[in-house]
Amino acid sequence: MEEKMKLNVERCKGCYLCIENCKIGAISLSDYTNGKGVVTIQVDQSKCVQCGSCYAMCPDLVFEIL
């Protein structure tokens, strides 16, 4: 599967604005807790349409659109 979005989950602070603003539901919580103690997010690459909503909303630069 082609990767559409790259994540740096170590930057995530858990605001979850990305989940709230993903209109197609491609972003959800993962099972991973980062070094800050935050349960991070994951992207369903098969659903992602690279619209940039998550990138625009994220204050911590977690997302990189490929």
Summary of the structure (lengths in Angstrom):
residues: 66
radius of gyration: 10.8
end to end distance: 13.3
largest distance: 29.8
contacts: 163
relative contact order: 0.38
helix: 20%
strand: 27%
